Amino acid sequence: MAKIISIINDKGGVSKTTTVMNLGTALWLLGKKVLLVDNDPQSNLTLTLDKTAMQTTCNLYTWMLDRKSEVPVYTRYDGFDYIPGSRELGQLEEEIKGKAGSDRYLDLLLKAISRAYDYILIDCAPGGKTLVNMNALEASDEVIIPVRTDLYSVAGRGILMDKIDEIRELQMLSGKPDSELLRVAGVLLTQFDKRTEMARNVKEYFKTKAKEDPAMPLFPMEVRKCEAVNKAPGSQMSIYEHDANSTAADDYMRLAEYLAAGCRQVTRKITWDPSKWSTKAMSAYNKFIENQQKEA
């Protein structure tokens, strides 16, 4: 079954959506079958993947509201699918809270289709202990915590860990073995600029915390500050279509390689380079845009 990973941080502006889009594309470039899930009412991931999907009435909201409805899986590239979000996700909590198992709807839905994928990445909403986020965590095997290298991101660490610990405790009470409990795959430093003292201090802070608490490791790579990664979504692109030679493309590929190797450092093959990433991604992207234009 697929490894299901939530990308989550209570704080906004830390590159959650950017990480889902670019890590998902990097895993696909490595030959993995990938599904991206937009679990955020802002639906920025959906706008990046396929802006026309914002008009569909078959999306994550309608699927969770009526679990017998059509499965809202759409294809971006061959082997690279997505489930669009919608702004109605913001009202889902009021519509399902109090119903039996309402915090596990997404878990049950994704488990039913997970055999078709190697990885399922969930883009989570900022802003606390919402029912949509609790659904994402309950469905996940692991979480990735993107952290912007500033003081406020450090301050939010404890709140998120409390939420993860609560999920783990509930899972233990339900009889799940330790090997199946929700775990933190790692903290990912984003928009990282080693020239600034703040970035260096934040990195040192999380390195120290990782030594004190092995349950919250720090990934051995950072996503360096890169203007190209901010421009790519405007053209419905990941960084691999927009600028495969950028630092961000290299950083997200290293993260993908690390995850695919079971969270172990790997030696990159010399023959696997940015020009090949770009060729594969752009070929698929051009077909995707051509199909969009035909359907318009």
Secondary structure as UniProt FT lines:
FT   STRAND          3..7
FT   HELIX           16..29
FT   TURN            30..31
FT   STRAND          34..39
FT   TURN            41..42
FT   HELIX           44..49
FT   HELIX           51..55
FT   HELIX           60..65
FT   TURN            67..68
FT   STRAND          74..77
FT   TURN            78..79
FT   STRAND          80..83
FT   HELIX           87..91
FT   HELIX           92..96
FT   TURN            97..98
FT   TURN            100..103
FT   HELIX           105..113
FT   HELIX           114..116
FT   STRAND          119..124
FT   HELIX           131..139
FT   STRAND          142..148
FT   HELIX           151..155
FT   HELIX           157..173
FT   TURN            174..175
FT   HELIX           178..180
FT   STRAND          183..190
FT   TURN            194..195
FT   HELIX           197..212
FT   TURN            214..215
FT   HELIX           227..231
FT   HELIX           232..235
FT   HELIX           239..242
FT   TURN            244..245
FT   HELIX           247..260
FT   TURN            261..262
FT   TURN            270..271
FT   HELIX           274..295
//
